Structure formats: structure tokens, C-alpha cells
Amino acid sequence: IREVEAEFRIAATVPMQRAVTQGPVTRAADAAALGRGVEGFARAFSRIRPDWVVVLGDRIEAFAAAAAASVAGIGVAHIHGGDRDEGIANEAMRHAITKLSHLHLAASEKSADRIRRMGEHAAHIHVVGSPAIDGLRDIAAMDDTAAQELGDPRVVVLLHPSGLSAADERRI
């Protein structure tokens, strides 16, 4: 948030999740957070009056923003629609966001094809790549000195958890 605040004026914030000290993060807690998000985004959009809302991915924050905008008659542009995810709720939320959206910015032709098969208008589907992956070549490689300062790592692992149980995470 500090990096965003350094570059942009923040028009609104929408608190959704409760602090862990207020109880465990469960699926029921996520459902309550979703409700707070839809309400908060609806209030913010009513005040800000955007022409478009751009959402990325499949998380509850994106779903809350897309639902509030779509119901309010605001255009929704969805980045990464049509992708696949093995998670408990992510896949369903991603496809629901696709159906709430008016402009589809797919990362790949396979994703664009999934969106077309969902019945979305081909003219509203554009293959634009992945914002995160497309910028990787602009990140300088870590030099040996920096690696040694980190304990000379041999492998870097990036994990996007699917939201399954620990046992199911290990299985897939």
C-alpha cells in the first residue's frame, strides 16, 4: 500500500478482512468479508463515480468490486479472466467475475477461448498477456554479492496457494 500511496492519490479504501486477533480466518469469515467488500465498494463507487472498474484475478476483493460495479451499472474490465485454478473458491469466483465483466483482458489464447465458451462476446475479449509475467524481464538478476547476503540461496520458490486443505495442497 505504501508503494501505491507514493505514486497515486488514493480515492477510497475498502476494509474487508478483520484482524486475526478477532478470530480465525475461515471460509465463513471470508464470506462476511465479501459482504463488507460489496457494501464498501458500492459506497465508494457511488461517491467516486468511475466510468470503469478494473479487477485482476479471482480473489474475494476482486469479486466484491466486480459485483458492486456491475450491479451499479459501471463497466467492469477483468484481467486474467479464463485462467484455471484448482482452488476451492478461486475458480468459481474467477468465472463469476468474468460473467459480471464487460471487457475481458485474457492472459493467453487458451484463457480467451474459455471466456468465449462461457458465452462472452468475442469483440469484448482481448489477449493482452500477464502484467506480472510480462514485467519479469525488467527485473535485474540478483548478483552474487546480494545472493550471499541472503545466505546464498540456490532455489527461489514462489507459491500461489490454491486454498485447499494442507493435505490436498501436498497432493496436487
RAQUI-V60965 format. One record per residue. N is the residue number from 0. PHI is phi in radians with two decimals (NA if undefined). OMEGA is omega in radians with two decimals (* if undefined). Layout:
N&PHI&OMEGA ; N&PHI&OMEGA
This chain:
0&NA&3.14 ; 1&-1.11&3.12 ; 2&-1.15&3.11 ; 3&-1.16&-3.13 ; 4&-1.07&3.12 ; 5&-1.23&-3.06 ; 6&-1.85&-3.00 ; 7&-2.37&2.98 ; 8&-1.40&-3.14 ; 9&-1.49&-3.10 ; 10&-1.42&-3.12 ; 11&-2.89&2.95 ; 12&-2.14&-3.10 ; 13&-2.21&3.10 ; 14&-1.18&-3.14 ; 15&-2.15&-3.07 ; 16&-1.35&3.04 ; 17&-1.60&3.10 ; 18&-1.08&3.14 ; 19&-1.01&3.14 ; 20&-1.17&3.12 ; 21&-1.63&3.09 ; 22&2.29&-3.10 ; 23&-1.20&3.07 ; 24&-1.45&-3.11 ; 25&-2.11&3.06 ; 26&-1.07&3.10 ; 27&-1.15&3.09 ; 28&-1.13&3.07 ; 29&-1.11&3.12 ; 30&-1.12&3.09 ; 31&-1.14&3.10 ; 32&-1.09&3.10 ; 33&-1.04&3.11 ; 34&-1.07&3.09 ; 35&-1.09&-3.14 ; 36&-1.15&3.14 ; 37&-1.03&3.14 ; 38&-1.12&-3.12 ; 39&-1.14&3.11 ; 40&-1.15&3.12 ; 41&-1.04&3.12 ; 42&-1.12&-3.13 ; 43&-1.12&-3.13 ; 44&-1.15&3.11 ; 45&-1.10&-3.13 ; 46&-1.37&-3.04 ; 47&-1.40&3.14 ; 48&1.03&3.14 ; 49&-1.28&3.03 ; 50&-1.39&-3.13 ; 51&-2.42&2.98 ; 52&-2.10&-3.14 ; 53&-1.83&3.11 ; 54&-2.15&-3.14 ; 55&-2.10&2.93 ; 56&1.52&-2.87 ; 57&-2.47&-3.07 ; 58&-1.44&-3.08 ; 59&-1.13&3.11 ; 60&-1.12&3.12 ; 61&-1.14&3.13 ; 62&-1.11&3.13 ; 63&-1.08&-3.14 ; 64&-1.15&-3.14 ; 65&-1.13&-3.14 ; 66&-1.13&-3.13 ; 67&-1.09&-3.12 ; 68&-1.16&-3.09 ; 69&-1.08&3.14 ; 70&-1.13&-3.13 ; 71&-1.41&3.12 ; 72&1.43&3.12 ; 73&-1.74&3.11 ; 74&-1.08&3.13 ; 75&-2.07&3.03 ; 76&-1.89&-3.04 ; 77&-1.99&3.05 ; 78&-1.59&3.11 ; 79&1.37&2.99 ; 80&-1.14&3.10 ; 81&1.42&3.10 ; 82&-1.22&3.11 ; 83&-1.92&3.12 ; 84&-2.67&-3.11 ; 85&-1.51&-3.05 ; 86&-1.13&-3.11 ; 87&-1.07&-3.05 ; 88&-1.98&-3.03 ; 89&-1.01&-3.11 ; 90&-1.04&-3.14 ; 91&-1.13&3.14 ; 92&-1.15&3.14 ; 93&-1.04&-3.12 ; 94&-1.22&3.07 ; 95&-1.13&3.09 ; 96&-1.09&3.09 ; 97&-1.01&-3.12 ; 98&-1.20&3.10 ; 99&-1.44&-2.99 ; 100&-1.64&-3.12 ; 101&-1.95&3.13 ; 102&-2.30&-3.03 ; 103&-2.02&-3.10 ; 104&-1.95&-3.03 ; 105&-1.37&3.13 ; 106&-1.39&-3.07 ; 107&-2.55&3.10 ; 108&-1.14&3.08 ; 109&-1.07&3.11 ; 110&-1.14&3.11 ; 111&-1.06&3.12 ; 112&-1.12&3.09 ; 113&-1.07&3.13 ; 114&-1.13&3.10 ; 115&-1.05&-3.14 ; 116&-1.19&3.06 ; 117&-1.40&3.08 ; 118&1.65&3.14 ; 119&-1.37&-3.11 ; 120&-1.15&-3.11 ; 121&-1.02&-3.12 ; 122&-1.17&-3.12 ; 123&-1.73&-3.09 ; 124&-1.94&-3.13 ; 125&-2.30&3.06 ; 126&-1.48&-3.04 ; 127&-2.08&-3.08 ; 128&1.49&-3.12 ; 129&-1.90&-3.13 ; 130&-0.96&-3.10 ; 131&-1.23&-3.10 ; 132&-1.24&-3.10 ; 133&-1.07&-3.14 ; 134&-1.58&-3.07 ; 135&-1.07&-3.08 ; 136&-1.19&3.11 ; 137&-1.47&3.13 ; 138&-1.60&-3.10 ; 139&-1.16&3.08 ; 140&-1.16&3.12 ; 141&-1.28&3.11 ; 142&-1.42&-3.07 ; 143&-1.08&-3.12 ; 144&-1.11&3.12 ; 145&-1.11&3.12 ; 146&-1.11&3.14 ; 147&-1.13&3.10 ; 148&-1.13&3.11 ; 149&-1.62&-3.12 ; 150&1.60&3.10 ; 151&0.95&-3.13 ; 152&-1.13&3.10 ; 153&-1.69&-3.09 ; 154&-2.45&3.01 ; 155&-2.01&-3.10 ; 156&-2.06&3.05 ; 157&-2.03&-3.09 ; 158&-2.19&2.98 ; 159&-1.83&-3.07 ; 160&-1.08&-3.07 ; 161&-1.50&-3.14 ; 162&1.60&3.10 ; 163&-1.42&3.07 ; 164&-1.14&-3.12 ; 165&-1.00&3.13 ; 166&-1.12&3.13 ; 167&-1.21&3.07 ; 168&-1.03&3.14 ; 169&-1.18&-3.11 ; 170&-1.18&-3.10 ; 171&-1.57&*
